[in-house]
Amino acid sequence: MTTNTGGAAFPYAAVHGCNGEYGMTLRDYFAAKAMQGIISSGGDFLNARYSSPETIANAAYHMADAMLKAREIK
């Protein structure tokens, strides 16, 4: 299964013969925002306690994936 990354968060046009998208993906951007929320809540987010960087990162990407899925609903 391929992970939906949402494409580039801040896409820009190719310049000087370079092609492709560079920079963070929309999934990474969403995860970063979710991680900020978890950390700013003291690690107690949605009644779940996140006590390590790994659990916070996993929760942030779980939220990002849910946000990308919600974008698919029309």
C-alpha positions in Angstrom: 0.0 0.0 0.0 1.3 3.4 -0.9 1.0 6.2 1.7 -1.0 9.2 0.5 1.4 12.1 1.1 -1.0 14.8 -0.3 1.8 16.1 -2.6 4.0 19.0 -1.8 2.8 21.3 1.0 4.3 24.4 -0.7 4.8 23.5 -4.4 6.8 25.7 -6.7 7.4 25.6 -10.4 10.5 23.9 -11.7 13.3 26.2 -12.5 16.5 25.9 -14.5 15.7 22.5 -16.0 14.8 20.8 -12.6 11.6 19.0 -12.5 9.6 17.4 -9.7 8.4 18.7 -6.3 10.7 19.5 -3.5 10.2 20.2 0.1 7.9 18.8 2.8 4.8 16.9 1.8 1.3 17.9 2.9 1.3 14.8 5.1 4.5 16.1 6.9 3.0 19.6 7.3 -0.2 18.2 8.8 1.8 15.9 11.1 3.9 18.9 12.2 0.8 20.9 13.1 -0.7 17.9 15.0 2.5 17.4 16.8 2.5 21.0 18.0 -1.0 20.5 19.4 0.0 17.3 21.2 3.1 18.9 22.7 1.4 22.2 23.6 -1.2 20.2 25.5 1.5 18.7 27.7 1.4 15.4 25.9 -2.2 14.8 27.1 -4.2 15.0 23.8 -7.7 13.6 23.2 -7.6 11.8 26.6 -4.5 9.8 25.7 -1.1 10.3 27.3 1.9 10.5 25.0 5.1 10.1 27.0 7.8 9.6 24.4 8.9 11.3 21.2 8.0 8.1 19.3 4.4 8.0 20.6 4.0 11.7 19.8 5.3 11.3 16.3 3.2 8.2 15.6 0.1 10.0 16.9 0.9 13.0 14.7 1.2 11.0 11.6 -2.0 9.1 12.4 -3.8 12.4 12.7 -2.2 13.6 9.4 -3.4 10.5 7.6 -6.9 11.1 8.9 -6.8 14.7 7.7 -5.7 13.6 4.2 -8.5 11.0 4.2 -11.0 13.7 5.2 -9.9 15.8 2.2 -11.0 12.9 -0.1 -14.6 13.0 1.1 -16.7 15.2 -1.2 
